[in-house]
Amino acid sequence: MKQVILQILLKISLSAVFLLSCFSCNKSAEEYSKMGSHFDSINNYKKSFRYYSLATKKDPNNSIFYVKKAEARFLMSNKINNSTFTSIIDDYNKAFTIEPNCKEAIISASKCFFKLHRYAESIREVDSCISKHPNYSNGYLFKGVMYYLKNDTVNSNKYLYKALSLGLSKVEMFKEIADFEFIEKNYIEAIKNYQMYLREGGQPMISQLCLSYWELGKQDSACYYYRNANPNSLLLKNLKNYCNK
């Protein structure tokens, strides 16, 4: 009797797997990419990586999918070893194979190098982006952020003002600066720039702002912003029980 029940359960499980696989097969590359973006928004980079990988398989000729996949791989890795770094670079190279001067790939690779403290390579890429795409505001934005983090106000202002003149919004500018301050664990500066981002009309759902206060030991402020943050964010899992008391 037990054997019969086990066989029935096995058939049900296999049927469920088949149905799920068929459901996945019917999704387009854009749908997979949108699902990846959703998981990016709640800082679940392992799942976003999975969906961007599916997007590249569905449409292997879309350079942006490889860029997003590379970014997700970077963000989901606690430690970047040689194997992971090689895989990230491989995805960027696939983007460049499809679109040799892909501006999104160039600036994304530059940010990746910067976060790994490979500054010479980061500068090389951002300068390449500015040279190849002189009207692309994000190139100047990131160059300005690099100088900002070095406390070089003159050069920082030069590039940030250039980015703004090309149509970049102040919301985007303050968010970019704040995100990099957060990554560098400069939480006081991160908070300052997230607050400027909010004053300019940015979306209040900022997990990093909550966590910055939390890391500084300011639990009350962290919980105040937690109310407007995305409760599904993996970054906030340690705050959830405390702030929901």
Secondary structure, DSSP 8 states (H G I E B T S, - for coil): -HHHHHHHHHHHHHHHHHHHHHHHHT--HHHHHHHHHHHHHTT-HHHHHHHHHHHHHH-TT-HHHHHHHHHHHHHH-SS--HHHHHHHHHHHHHHHHHSTT-HHHHHHHHHHHHHTT-HHHHHHHHHHHHHH-TT-HHHHHHHHHHHHHTT-HHHHHHHHHHHHHTT--HHHHHHHHHHHHHHTT-HHHHHHHHHHHHHTT--S--HHHHHHHHHTT-HHHHHHHHTTS-TT-GGGHHHHHHHT-
